[in-house]
Amino acid sequence: MKPFIVGVAGGSASGKTAVCREITKQLGEGNAELVAQKVVIVSLSSFYKTLTSEEQALAAEGNYNFDHPGTAALALCAIRP
């Protein structure tokens, strides 16, 4: 089977992780070892930039927008040879 990429997008708490887990489950039909060889889930949450102390304070107050494109270190997502 030729590899392909499935992108799942949506706002915070919209169910993206649940959808990815269900896709993984359906592909492997309960065979976790088989799924591990077929599926990789890359979460953009793993690529947040380090927050400044001011941004940390805003986040603690619930006033920091983690959905803004500028919050992710997108260069870290790039595949390099």
Secondary structure, DSSP 8 states (H G I E B T S, - for coil): ----------STTSSHHHHHHHHHHHHHTT-HHHHHHH-----GGGGB----HHHHHHHHTT---TTSGGGB-GGGGS---
